[in-house]
Amino acid sequence: MSLPVPPDPLQDESDDDLDAEDAGDVSGILARRLDQLREERWFAPVLESALARMTGAGPRVAGYEIEYCKIKPNRDINVALRARLAGPSGAELPPQRLSCTLFPSPEACRLKVGEEATHSPHEPTRRRLEAAGFARAVAVLDDPAIIVRLFPVDPALPGLAAATDREEMTSLFAGRLEACRRTGKAPSGFTHEILHYKPRRSCTVRYAVDLSNGAGPSTCGVYGKLSRDDRGVRHHRLLTAAWEAGLASEGLWRAARPVDYVPEWRLLLQEAVPGRDFRLVFAELTPDDVSPEQLERVGGLLDGIARAIRGVQRAPIPEGPRMTFERLHASQERNLRYMTGLQPRLAADLAAIRREVERLERRTEPAPLVFAHGDFAHGNVLIEGDRVGIIDFDKAGAAEPAYDVAYFLTHMRSFGIRHPRRMPHVARLGERFRDSYLALAPEVSPQRLSLYEALDFAAYVLRNFRKQSHQASWLGWAEGQVAAAWERLRAAGT
């Protein structure tokens, strides 16, 4: 019997290609729907029609915030949003999180409805929604062709309802949290917050578990991640490898302690790492009128992060993908094809960058592969005083040491693109981080690092256009990424 092939973290979900003759029409319809999602006058009545089918006398949609949006140009658009609701008298109602899938035709929509109909809602969730006035958890419209679901109903994430249920999660924490096993006491309760919800794909939940039991305040932070398949098994192994490597670093960096993987819910649990998201720290310490003291403080933190990622690279390479330059370059080919049909000028610019990256790569010497985080963005770095925590090792594997460092640098530059008045000091801080790391890694040439930065600037746009191009500011940001890529290519060529 053959073993299942683990999902490739470098690739998006597989998309079934349509016939070439039909794909253009389908992409055009979905591109129009993507634009219409920004128009509240169009989309709010659509949501109201769906809510009316769920309740019999639907509330009015006073507004909505899109939290996630991703287009598969040849198939559908997935959206997660929070809708602000008002009753018939205009009184404000509790906001409602919804997931929506938009299709190019009613026929495609009904096909998906048939697939999802085999999944029954979680019984406690069904009762809770009925008590809130919802007779149905799902509504289907033909014009536009759309499925609207009440959170946490999601047929592709069978554990989502249980993972947000008070009774089920309290019982699970009692049996699996180290503090509970040590004392033999169940938690007094917990609160939870949805951090990232990707309909039909994944959901990340942050829990604050109350362990006080009348003996003074005590809270344990736990993160849970649900997936549409069993990739959590592999992620648990990676998390364990990272936890052990962090312990062996003697305080240079730390990772999350694994709690457990719950296969029946496809839920991975881990304890929280102390500290604040470096994105927030960096934004606070780099205002438009930054002071010398703030620059020195954030510069010192960047030096510590450079030492931390160098420490990660010295750890044993975990089980995971081998992210060679060739594989990283090839991983965005499909997204480039998608973009060509929707943003041809931008796609041409990115194709030119990728050709030049490929040409210059042959003139630089690769370094040996090391332990690579695979998603070393600012949001996956936590700061507590001067201590550095690193989280989210789902995409860990092996890569050249320049890969993670370039990834971090491109996210820093992206922050400057979004805040142009801060760009001068953000650019100087990027130089400091680059120099700090290169001083620790003599086998990495500045040219090779610049080459990886250029590759990732292009990849950053290609990774994100299908889920962020509905934002009005996205095209300006993407053009800034293109300019930054050419700048790093000039550095790589010298």
C-alpha positions as CSV (number, residue, x, y, z in Angstrom):
1,M,0.0,0.0,0.0
2,S,1.4,3.4,-1.0
3,L,1.7,6.1,1.7
4,P,-0.1,9.4,1.1
5,V,2.1,12.2,-0.2
6,P,2.4,15.1,2.3
7,P,1.1,18.5,1.1
8,D,3.8,20.7,-0.5
9,P,4.1,23.9,1.6
10,L,5.5,25.7,-1.4
11,Q,2.4,25.2,-3.5
12,D,-1.2,26.4,-3.1
13,E,-4.1,23.9,-3.1
14,S,-4.2,22.0,-6.3
15,D,-6.6,23.6,-8.8
16,D,-8.3,21.6,-11.6
17,D,-7.6,23.4,-14.8
18,L,-10.6,24.0,-17.0
19,D,-10.5,23.7,-20.8
20,A,-8.6,26.7,-22.2
21,E,-11.6,27.8,-24.2
22,D,-13.7,28.1,-21.0
23,A,-11.0,29.3,-18.5
24,G,-11.0,32.9,-19.9
25,D,-14.7,33.3,-19.5
26,V,-14.7,31.8,-15.9
27,S,-11.7,34.0,-14.9
28,G,-13.4,37.1,-16.3
29,I,-16.6,36.4,-14.3
30,L,-14.7,35.9,-11.1
31,A,-12.5,38.9,-11.7
32,R,-15.7,41.0,-11.9
33,R,-17.0,39.4,-8.7
34,L,-13.6,40.3,-7.0
35,D,-14.2,43.9,-7.9
36,Q,-17.8,43.8,-6.7
37,L,-16.8,42.6,-3.2
38,R,-15.4,46.1,-2.6
39,E,-18.8,47.6,-3.4
40,E,-21.0,47.6,-0.3
41,R,-24.0,48.7,-2.4
42,W,-23.7,45.4,-4.3
43,F,-22.5,42.9,-1.7
44,A,-24.5,44.0,1.4
45,P,-27.9,43.2,-0.4
46,V,-26.4,39.8,-1.4
47,L,-25.6,39.0,2.2
48,E,-29.0,40.2,3.3
49,S,-30.7,37.8,0.9
50,A,-28.7,34.9,2.3
51,L,-29.4,35.9,5.9
52,A,-33.1,36.1,5.1
53,R,-33.1,32.5,3.9
54,M,-31.4,31.5,7.1
55,T,-33.7,33.3,9.5
56,G,-37.0,33.8,7.6
57,A,-36.8,37.6,8.3
58,G,-33.3,38.5,7.7
59,P,-31.4,41.4,9.5
60,R,-30.1,44.4,7.6
61,V,-26.3,44.4,6.9
62,A,-25.0,47.7,8.3
63,G,-21.5,47.0,7.0
64,Y,-18.8,44.3,6.7
65,E,-15.1,43.8,7.0
66,I,-13.4,41.2,4.8
67,E,-10.9,39.3,6.8
68,Y,-9.7,36.9,4.1
69,C,-10.3,36.7,0.3
70,K,-8.7,34.4,-2.2
71,I,-9.5,33.8,-5.8
72,K,-8.8,30.7,-7.8
73,P,-9.2,32.2,-11.2
74,N,-10.5,29.0,-12.8
75,R,-12.8,28.0,-10.0
76,D,-14.1,30.2,-7.2
77,I,-13.5,32.9,-4.7
78,N,-13.4,32.2,-0.9
79,V,-14.2,35.0,1.5
80,A,-14.3,35.2,5.3
81,L,-15.9,38.4,6.8
82,R,-17.5,39.9,9.8
83,A,-20.9,41.4,9.1
84,R,-22.4,44.2,11.3
85,L,-26.1,43.6,11.6
86,A,-29.2,45.6,12.5
87,G,-32.7,44.5,13.3
88,P,-36.0,45.7,11.8
89,S,-36.1,48.6,14.2
90,G,-32.5,49.6,13.5
91,A,-31.2,48.2,16.8
92,E,-27.6,46.9,16.6
93,L,-27.4,43.1,16.7
94,P,-24.3,41.0,17.6
95,P,-21.9,40.8,14.6
96,Q,-21.8,37.6,12.7
97,R,-18.8,35.9,11.1
98,L,-19.6,34.4,7.7
99,S,-17.8,32.4,5.1
100,C,-18.8,32.7,1.4
101,T,-17.8,30.9,-1.8
102,L,-18.6,32.7,-5.1
103,F,-18.8,30.7,-8.3
104,P,-18.8,31.6,-12.0
105,S,-22.2,29.9,-12.6
106,P,-25.2,28.5,-10.7
107,E,-24.3,25.0,-12.0
108,A,-20.9,25.1,-10.4
109,C,-22.4,26.4,-7.2
110,R,-25.0,23.6,-7.1
111,L,-22.3,21.0,-7.7
112,K,-20.4,22.2,-4.6
113,V,-23.7,22.4,-2.6
114,G,-24.2,18.7,-3.4
115,E,-20.8,17.8,-2.1
116,E,-21.2,19.8,1.1
117,A,-24.7,18.4,1.8
118,T,-23.2,15.2,3.1
119,H,-21.7,17.0,6.1
120,S,-24.1,17.5,9.0
121,P,-23.5,20.5,11.3
122,H,-22.0,19.8,14.8
123,E,-25.1,19.2,17.0
124,P,-24.2,21.7,19.8
125,T,-23.4,24.3,17.2
126,R,-26.8,23.7,15.5
127,R,-28.6,24.2,18.8
128,R,-26.7,27.3,19.5
129,L,-27.4,28.8,16.1
130,E,-31.1,27.9,16.4
131,A,-31.2,29.7,19.8
132,A,-29.8,32.8,18.0
133,G,-32.7,32.7,15.5
134,F,-31.0,30.9,12.6
135,A,-33.1,28.0,11.3
136,R,-30.5,27.2,8.7
137,A,-26.7,27.5,8.9
138,V,-26.2,27.6,5.1
139,A,-27.9,29.6,2.3
140,V,-27.4,29.3,-1.5
141,L,-28.2,31.9,-4.1
142,D,-28.2,31.6,-7.9
143,D,-27.6,35.3,-8.8
144,P,-24.9,35.8,-7.9
145,A,-23.9,32.1,-7.6
146,I,-22.8,31.9,-3.9
147,I,-22.8,29.7,-0.8
148,V,-23.0,31.6,2.5
149,R,-22.3,29.8,5.7
150,L,-22.6,30.8,9.4
151,F,-19.3,30.4,11.3
152,P,-18.2,27.8,12.6
153,V,-20.0,25.7,10.0
154,D,-17.4,24.6,7.4
155,P,-17.7,21.1,5.8
156,A,-14.0,21.1,4.9
157,L,-13.0,21.7,8.5
158,P,-14.9,19.1,10.5
159,G,-13.2,20.0,13.8
160,L,-13.9,23.7,13.7
161,A,-17.2,23.6,15.5
162,A,-15.8,21.3,18.3
163,A,-12.7,23.5,18.6
164,T,-14.8,26.5,19.4
165,D,-17.2,24.6,21.8
166,R,-16.8,25.4,25.5
167,E,-17.6,21.9,26.8
168,E,-15.6,19.9,24.3
169,M,-12.5,22.1,24.6
170,T,-12.6,22.3,28.4
171,S,-12.6,18.5,28.5
172,L,-9.8,18.3,26.0
173,F,-7.6,20.8,27.8
174,A,-8.1,18.9,31.1
175,G,-6.6,15.8,29.6
176,R,-3.8,17.2,27.5
177,L,-2.4,20.4,29.1
178,E,0.7,19.7,31.1
179,A,-0.4,21.9,34.0
180,C,-3.7,20.0,34.2
181,R,-2.1,16.6,34.1
182,R,0.3,17.6,36.8
183,T,-2.4,18.9,39.2
184,G,-5.2,16.6,38.2
185,K,-7.5,19.7,38.0
186,A,-9.6,20.7,35.0
187,P,-9.6,24.3,33.7
188,S,-12.2,26.7,35.1
189,G,-12.9,27.7,31.5
190,F,-11.4,29.5,28.6
191,T,-11.9,32.3,26.1
192,H,-10.9,32.1,22.5
193,E,-10.2,34.4,19.5
194,I,-10.2,33.5,15.8
195,L,-6.9,34.8,14.4
196,H,-6.9,33.5,10.8
197,Y,-9.8,31.8,9.1
198,K,-9.4,30.6,5.6
199,P,-12.8,29.0,4.6
200,R,-12.4,25.4,3.5
201,R,-8.7,25.5,4.2
202,S,-7.6,26.3,7.8
203,C,-8.3,28.2,11.0
204,T,-6.0,29.4,13.7
205,V,-7.5,29.9,17.2
206,R,-5.9,31.6,20.3
207,Y,-7.1,30.3,23.6
208,A,-6.7,31.7,27.1
209,V,-7.2,28.8,29.5
210,D,-8.2,29.6,33.1
211,L,-6.2,27.4,35.5
212,S,-6.9,29.4,38.6
213,N,-9.2,27.0,40.4
214,G,-9.6,29.4,43.4
215,A,-5.8,29.5,44.1
216,G,-5.1,32.8,42.5
217,P,-5.1,33.9,38.9
218,S,-3.3,31.6,36.4
219,T,-3.8,31.6,32.7
220,C,-2.2,29.4,30.0
221,G,-2.0,30.6,26.4
222,V,-2.6,27.9,23.8
223,Y,-2.8,28.1,20.0
224,G,-4.8,25.7,17.9
225,K,-4.7,25.2,14.1
226,L,-7.2,23.2,12.2
227,S,-6.5,22.0,8.6
228,R,-8.6,20.5,5.9
229,D,-6.4,17.4,5.8
230,D,-4.0,15.6,8.1
231,R,-1.0,17.8,7.5
232,G,-1.1,18.5,11.3
233,V,0.7,15.2,11.8
234,R,3.7,16.5,10.0
235,H,3.4,19.9,11.5
236,H,3.5,18.3,15.0
237,R,6.8,16.6,14.2
238,L,8.2,19.9,12.9
239,L,7.0,21.7,16.0
240,T,8.6,19.1,18.2
241,A,11.9,19.4,16.3
242,A,11.8,23.2,16.7
243,W,11.0,23.0,20.4
244,E,14.0,20.7,21.0
245,A,16.3,22.9,18.9
246,G,15.2,26.0,20.8
247,L,16.0,24.3,24.2
248,A,19.4,23.3,22.9
249,S,20.2,26.9,21.9
250,E,20.7,27.9,25.5
251,G,18.4,30.9,25.4
252,L,19.4,32.2,22.0
253,W,15.8,31.6,20.7
254,R,12.8,29.7,21.8
255,A,9.9,27.9,20.2
256,A,6.4,26.8,21.2
257,R,6.0,23.7,23.4
258,P,3.9,21.1,21.6
259,V,0.7,20.0,23.3
260,D,-0.9,17.4,21.1
261,Y,-2.5,16.6,17.7
262,V,-6.2,15.6,17.8
263,P,-6.6,13.5,14.6
264,E,-10.5,13.3,14.7
265,W,-10.7,17.1,14.5
266,R,-7.4,17.7,12.6
267,L,-6.5,20.1,15.3
268,L,-2.8,20.8,16.3
269,L,-2.4,22.4,19.8
270,Q,0.7,24.2,21.1
271,E,1.4,26.4,24.1
272,A,2.0,30.1,23.4
273,V,5.5,31.6,23.3
274,P,5.8,34.7,25.6
275,G,6.4,38.0,23.9
276,R,4.9,40.6,21.5
277,D,4.5,40.3,17.8
278,F,7.6,42.0,16.2
279,R,5.4,43.6,13.6
280,L,3.8,45.7,16.4
281,V,7.1,46.4,18.1
282,F,8.7,47.5,14.8
283,A,5.8,49.8,14.0
284,E,5.9,51.4,17.4
285,L,9.6,52.0,17.3
286,T,9.7,53.4,13.7
287,P,7.3,56.3,13.6
288,D,7.6,59.1,11.0
289,D,9.5,61.2,13.5
290,V,11.7,58.4,14.9
291,S,14.2,59.3,17.6
292,P,17.8,58.2,17.8
293,E,16.9,56.2,21.0
294,Q,14.1,54.4,19.1
295,L,16.4,53.6,16.2
296,E,19.0,52.2,18.5
297,R,16.5,50.1,20.4
298,V,15.0,48.5,17.3
299,G,18.5,48.1,15.8
300,G,19.5,46.1,18.9
301,L,16.4,43.9,18.5
302,L,17.3,43.3,14.9
303,D,20.8,42.2,15.9
304,G,19.2,39.7,18.3
305,I,16.9,38.4,15.6
306,A,19.9,37.9,13.3
307,R,21.6,35.9,16.0
308,A,18.4,33.9,16.6
309,I,17.9,32.9,12.9
310,R,21.6,32.0,12.7
311,G,21.0,29.8,15.8
312,V,18.1,28.1,14.0
313,Q,20.3,27.4,11.0
314,R,22.8,25.6,13.2
315,A,20.2,23.1,14.5
316,P,19.7,19.7,12.9
317,I,17.7,19.8,9.7
318,P,14.2,18.6,10.3
319,E,12.0,16.3,8.2
320,G,10.5,18.6,5.5
321,P,10.9,19.9,2.0
322,R,14.3,20.7,0.5
323,M,13.7,24.3,-0.7
324,T,16.4,24.6,-3.3
325,F,16.7,27.8,-5.4
326,E,15.3,25.9,-8.4
327,R,12.3,24.7,-6.5
328,L,11.5,28.1,-4.9
329,H,11.8,29.7,-8.4
330,A,9.5,27.1,-10.0
331,S,6.9,27.3,-7.1
332,Q,5.4,30.5,-8.4
333,E,4.9,29.6,-12.0
334,R,1.2,28.8,-11.7
335,N,0.5,32.0,-9.9
336,L,2.3,33.9,-12.7
337,R,0.1,32.2,-15.2
338,Y,-3.0,33.2,-13.2
339,M,-1.8,36.8,-12.9
340,T,-1.1,37.1,-16.6
341,G,-4.9,36.8,-17.3
342,L,-5.8,39.4,-14.7
343,Q,-2.9,41.8,-14.4
344,P,-0.9,41.4,-17.7
345,R,1.4,44.4,-17.3
346,L,2.4,43.5,-13.7
347,A,2.8,39.9,-14.7
348,A,5.2,40.9,-17.5
349,D,7.3,43.0,-15.0
350,L,7.5,40.0,-12.6
351,A,8.4,37.6,-15.5
352,A,11.3,39.9,-16.4
353,I,12.5,40.0,-12.8
354,R,12.4,36.2,-12.6
355,R,14.4,35.8,-15.8
356,E,17.1,38.1,-14.5
357,V,17.1,36.3,-11.2
358,E,17.6,33.0,-13.0
359,R,20.4,34.5,-15.1
360,L,22.3,36.0,-12.2
361,E,21.8,32.8,-10.0
362,R,24.2,30.9,-12.3
363,R,26.9,33.5,-11.5
364,T,26.8,33.1,-7.7
365,E,27.8,30.2,-5.4
366,P,25.1,28.5,-3.4
367,A,25.7,27.8,0.3
368,P,24.9,24.4,1.9
369,L,21.3,23.8,3.0
370,V,20.5,24.4,6.6
371,F,17.4,24.2,8.9
372,A,15.0,26.7,7.4
373,H,11.9,28.2,9.0
374,G,10.2,28.6,5.6
375,D,8.0,31.5,6.6
376,F,10.3,33.9,8.5
377,A,8.0,36.9,8.5
378,H,7.9,39.5,11.2
379,G,4.7,38.1,12.5
380,N,6.4,34.9,13.4
381,V,9.0,36.6,15.6
382,L,8.0,37.4,19.2
383,I,9.9,39.8,21.5
384,E,10.0,39.7,25.3
385,G,12.5,42.2,26.6
386,D,15.6,41.2,24.6
387,R,14.6,37.5,24.2
388,V,13.5,36.2,20.8
389,G,10.7,33.7,20.2
390,I,10.0,32.1,16.8
391,I,6.7,30.5,16.0
392,D,4.8,28.8,13.2
393,F,7.2,26.1,11.9
394,D,4.6,24.6,9.6
395,K,6.7,25.2,6.5
396,A,10.1,24.3,8.0
397,G,12.6,22.2,6.1
398,A,16.0,22.8,4.5
399,A,17.1,25.8,2.4
400,E,20.1,28.0,1.8
401,P,20.7,30.2,4.8
402,A,20.0,33.3,2.7
403,Y,16.4,32.2,2.1
404,D,14.9,33.0,5.6
405,V,17.0,36.1,5.9
406,A,15.8,37.5,2.6
407,Y,12.2,36.6,3.5
408,F,12.6,38.8,6.7
409,L,14.2,41.6,4.8
410,T,11.5,41.7,2.1
411,H,8.8,42.0,4.8
412,M,10.7,44.9,6.4
413,R,10.9,46.7,3.0
414,S,7.2,46.0,2.4
415,F,6.4,47.8,5.7
416,G,8.3,50.8,4.3
417,I,6.4,50.7,1.0
418,R,3.1,50.9,2.9
419,H,4.5,53.8,5.1
420,P,6.6,55.9,2.6
421,R,7.4,58.6,5.2
422,R,9.2,55.9,7.2
423,M,11.1,54.4,4.3
424,P,14.4,56.2,4.9
425,H,14.9,54.8,8.4
426,V,13.3,51.5,7.5
427,A,15.8,51.1,4.7
428,R,18.7,51.9,7.1
429,L,17.5,49.3,9.6
430,G,17.3,46.8,6.8
431,E,20.9,47.5,6.0
432,R,21.8,47.0,9.7
433,F,20.0,43.6,9.8
434,R,21.6,42.5,6.6
435,D,25.1,43.5,7.8
436,S,24.5,41.9,11.2
437,Y,23.6,38.6,9.7
438,L,26.3,38.5,7.1
439,A,28.9,39.1,9.8
440,L,27.7,35.8,11.5
441,A,27.5,33.8,8.2
442,P,30.7,34.1,6.2
443,E,29.6,31.4,3.8
444,V,26.7,33.6,2.5
445,S,27.8,36.2,0.0
446,P,26.0,39.6,-0.2
447,Q,25.3,38.9,-3.8
448,R,23.5,35.6,-3.1
449,L,21.5,37.3,-0.3
450,S,20.4,40.1,-2.7
451,L,19.5,37.5,-5.3
452,Y,17.2,35.8,-2.8
453,E,15.7,39.1,-1.9
454,A,14.8,39.9,-5.5
455,L,13.3,36.4,-5.9
456,D,11.2,36.9,-2.8
457,F,10.0,40.4,-3.7
458,A,8.5,38.9,-6.9
459,A,7.2,35.8,-5.1
460,Y,5.6,38.1,-2.4
461,V,3.4,39.7,-5.1
462,L,2.6,36.4,-6.7
463,R,1.7,34.7,-3.4
464,N,-0.6,37.5,-2.4
465,F,-2.4,38.8,-5.5
466,R,-5.1,36.0,-5.3
467,K,-6.0,37.0,-1.7
468,Q,-5.2,40.7,-1.4
469,S,-5.8,42.2,-4.9
470,H,-9.3,43.1,-3.9
471,Q,-7.8,45.8,-1.7
472,A,-7.7,49.3,-3.3
473,S,-4.1,49.9,-2.3
474,W,-2.8,46.5,-3.5
475,L,-1.5,47.6,-7.0
476,G,0.5,50.5,-5.6
477,W,2.1,48.1,-3.1
478,A,2.9,45.6,-5.8
479,E,4.6,48.2,-8.0
480,G,6.7,49.1,-5.0
481,Q,7.7,45.5,-4.6
482,V,8.8,45.4,-8.3
483,A,11.0,48.5,-7.9
484,A,12.6,46.9,-4.8
485,A,13.3,43.7,-6.7
486,W,15.1,45.6,-9.4
487,E,17.2,47.4,-6.8
488,R,18.3,44.2,-5.2
489,L,19.1,42.7,-8.6
490,R,21.4,45.6,-9.3
491,A,23.1,44.8,-6.0
492,A,23.3,41.1,-6.9
493,G,24.9,41.9,-10.2
494,T,27.8,43.9,-8.8
